[in-house]
Amino acid sequence: MPVKPPASASKTTEHAAHEASLERVELSVIVVNWNGGELLRECIASLQRCLKDFPAEWEAIVVDNGSTDDSMQKICGLPCVVTVLNGGNFGFGRACNIGAQHARGRHLLFLNPDCEVHPGSIERCLAELQKPGIGACGIALTDESGHISRTCHRFPSLLSFSSRIFGLKFLLRGRSHGPMLDWDHSHDADVDHIIGAFYMVRHDTFKKLEGFDERFFVYLEDLDLSLRVKKNGGRIRFLASPPSFHVGGGVSRQIKALRLFYSTRSRILYAYKHFPRWQAHLHLLLTLLVEPVARTGHALLQRSMASWKESLVGLGLVWLDLPNILRTLKRSDGAGQG
């Protein structure tokens, strides 16, 4: 899946000068922005504070997915920042690939705009990636209350996806699939997956794996990449300290119905890419026929009309987009395992 810069992506004059330089840098931080507002400025400011005394050259590449707010103006002219302006919202995975194509760094850090980097986090991950066999690395992330978020995941299964459909996620605690909610994330460990909000990988590894799978518009593209890193023989490392900060949800907090649509769509695509075909078919049927009923029941128990409306709109969009999803699956080469 080679990635080419889209014709509708324009580059700033700063990037033209950036391209002229042939010198490789140590680290390229890639931030995908979509109406990130003040969060984007705070993210970039945290990078500049933490990397002020960084011993090697670094760059931040901000790829904007057609924002309509003033978030890009807030970072205009900041040092070490290159901006790439897409002609619309190309999705997270594709925008990350565009950023990686412009990157000169030997290492890539994919960073969400609702993250603030704290001192030592980046250096620790860079040092870890120098060890043999390490394919990707992430750091502990604190939430707004200062607690460490339980962000690591085991690779999902039909069981873990089904538990979400039925609203029974608590059944997964301590099991071998899904979010690692049973672990307090207090120590370094090898894991299946680290959250894409702070995801560091060697540039050559990312290139070898052909980047993020752009069929995932948003959600699970990072999980898919982690699985491919492991299949390629790499270990995924979680580092417990020093942590950085992640708001979580970011802009998607404001658009819950769309978040449900895109996360559900990505679940379907992931199942067809990585599950045996019969399991993928079963998951699709459960998603289309059972999940609307389960979410309606949950909303009624909570007496939440807003939750019911969000579910109705989000899953309704899945039904409306089903022809496109099926076309995407048809174009897929080697989807599923059986």
N, C-alpha and C positions, 0 to 999 in steps of 0.2 A: 504494500500500500504506500507507494512513494507519495510524498507530500510536496505539492507545488504551490508557490504563492498565488492566491487568486488574483485575477485581473482587477477585481474591485478593491483590493487592498492597496492603499496608498501609503507612502513612507514620508516621514518628515525630513527636513533638510539635515537634522542632526543624524538621522540614520544613513543618509547618503555619505556623510563623512565617516560614519562608523563602518560602512561597507568598504571604504577605500583602505582602511587599515587591515593589514594581513596578519597582524600579531594576534596570536591566540591569548585569551585571558584565562584565568583560573576558574572563574565562576560566572555563569550567566543565570540571573534570577528572572524567571518568566512569570509575569503577573497578567492574568486575563481579566479585563475590566468590562463590566456592563452596568452602568449607572451606579458605580461604587460610592459616589459622593465623597464625604469627608473621610470615609474608611480608607479609600485608596491613598489619599495624601498621607494619612497617619501610617499606613503600611510602608510607603516609600521612605518617609521620614525615619521610621525605625530601622530600616536597612542602612540608611546613611549614617545614623548614629552608631550602629553596631559594627559597621565595616569601615569606620573612619580610619582605623589603624590597621586595616587588613594588609598583610604583607605582600599580597599580589594584586594584580589588576582584576577588577570585577565590573560587571555591568548589570543593569536592570532593564529588561525589555518588557514594556507594557503594551499588550495587544488589546486594542479597544474593539469591542464587538458592537459598534454602532450605538454608543451611549447617547442619550438625549439630555443628560444633565450636564453640569459643569465640572465633572470629576477630572477630565483630562486637562482642563484649563488650570486646575489647582496644582498640577505637577509640571506645567510647562516651564522649560528652561532649567529644571533641576539638574545638577551634575550627575554624571554616570547613568542617566536615564535616556533610553531610546524608546521612541513611541512608534507603533505600527497601527495604522487606522484601517480597520476593515470596513467594507461598504455596507455592513449589516451585521446581524447576530448570526455568526457562523457556528455557534455551539462551542462548548468548552474544549473538547478534545481537538477539534480542528484548529481553534485559535492557539492552543498550546503547541501544536505541530508547526504552525506558522511562526510562532515565537522561537521555537527550537531551530527552525531553518535559518533564522536571522542571527542566532546565537554563535558567538565565537568561543565560548567557554569550554574547558575540558570537562567541567561538571555542570549539570543543569539542576536548578532548584525551582520546582513549580510551587508557587506560593499564592494562596488566595488573597484577594485584596482586603478581606476582613481579618487578616492576621497582622500581628505586630511581633517582629522578631526581637528576642531578648539577647543580651550579650552571651557569647559562647555557643549558642545553639548551632550556628552555621559551621563554625570551626570544628565542633565535635563531630558533626555529620561528615564533613570533609575528611577528617582523620579516619573515621570508621570505614569510609569507602576505599581507603588505601589498603585495607586488609584483604587478603586473598579470599575470593569466593563471595564477597559482599556485592549484591546486585543493586540494591536500593536501600535507602535509609530515611527514617523519619524521626521526629523528636516529640516528646510529650507536649501537649497543648493544654493550657489552662483556660477555663471558661470565665465568664464575667464575674462569678463569685469567687474566683481564685482556686477552684478545685481542678484537679487533673481530669480531663475528659477521657472516657474509655473509648478511644477511637479505633483501636486495632480490631481487625476482623479475621475470622477463619473463613476459608473459602465457602461460599454458600452451597446449599444442596436443595433438592426439591422440598425437603422437610423444612428448612429455614425459610424458604420463600413462602411455603404454604402457611407457616405460622404467622407471617405478616398478613397474608390474605384473610385469615380467620381472626386476626387481632389477638393472637395468643403468643406474643413474642416472649413472654415470661417463661414459656416452656423450653426456650433455648439456653437458659442459664446453665452453665457448666457442661453443655453439650459440645460436640465436635464441629459444629457448623454455625456460622453467623457471627454477630458482634461478640467480642470477648468481654461481656459485662460481668463475668464471674472473676475477672482479674483486675486488681486495682491499679495496674500500670505503674507500679512503684519501682521497678527495676528493669534494666536492659534485658532484651530477649529477642530471639528469632521468632518471627510471626509470619502468618500467611500474607497479611496485608496491612500497610500503614495508610492512613488517610491522605488523600490527595491535596489537602490544604497546605501541607508542608512535605514535599516529596522530592528527595534528591536522588539523582541517578547519574552515572557517567554518560557523557555525550555519545561516546562510541557504542555503549550498550543500547541507549535509546534509539540510535540510528539503525543498529543491527536488527532491532525488534520492529522497525518501521513505525515508531512512535505510537501515539494513541490511536485506537480504532475509531475512526470518525463516524461510524454508524451510530455510536452512542453520542447523542447531541449533548447531553449532560447527565451525570450520575453513572456510576459503575465503570466508566472508562478507566479510572485509576485501578479499580479492582481487577479488571481484565488485564491491564498492564502488569500488575503484580503477579498474576497467574502465569503470564508469559515469561516474566523474569525468572520465576522459579523453574518453569519447564526448560528454560535455557541454562539451568544449573546455578543460578544466583540465589543467594540468601537475602531475605528481607529483614532488616534490623530496625528494631524500635529502641530508642535511647530515652531513658527516663529523665535525664537532666543534661544541661540546664533547659528548662521548658521555655516555650514561647507562648504567645497568647492568640486565641482564636475566638472570634465572636460566635461563629457557627450560624449557618443559615444565611447570613449576609442579606443581600437584596432579596433572595428567594423567600425570606420571611414574609415579605409583603405580597407574595403571589402564591399562596398555598395551593390553590387548585392547579396552577401550572406546574408547581413542584410535584404534586401527586401524578399528574399526567406524564411528565418526563421521567420520573423515577419508575413508574409502572412500565412505561415503554422500554426503558433500559433493562428492567428485569426480564421482560419477554425476550429481548435480543440476547441477553447474557445466557438465558436458559437454552436458546437454540444454538448458541455458539459453543457452549461447554457441557451441556447435559446430554445424556442419551436422548435420541429423538422422541421416544415415547414419553419420557419425563417432560420434555419441552412442550409436547402437545397437551399433556395433562395440566401442566402449569398454565398454559394459555386458556384452557377451558375454565379452570378455577378462577383465573383473573377476570375473565369476561362475565362469568355467570354467578360465581359465589361471592367474590369480593364486594360487588355493589350491595348485596343483601347484608353481608357481615358489617360493612361500614354503616349502613343505615341503622342496623340494630344497635351498634355501638353508640351512634349519635343520639338515638332515642333514649338509651340508658343514661347518657350524660345530659339529656335534655338540651342538646346544643343544636339549634337550627343552623348556626353558622357552619359547624362541622359537617352537617348533612349536606348543605349547599355546596361546600367545597368538594366533598366526595362526589356529589352528583355531577358537578362540572368537570372535575378532573378525570373521572372514569368515563364520562360521556365523551370527552375529547379522545380517550383511548379508542372507543368504539368508532368515532368519526375518522380517526387516523389509521384504523385497521388496514385498509387497502394499501396505504403507504408502508406500514410495518411489514405486511406480507410481501410487498415488492422488494423491500430491503432484504428480507430473509431469502427471497428467491435469487437475488443477486449475490448472496453470500456464497463464498466457496468454502466447502468443508465445514459448514455449520453443524454443530452437534457432534456426538461421538458414536452414534449407533442408530 
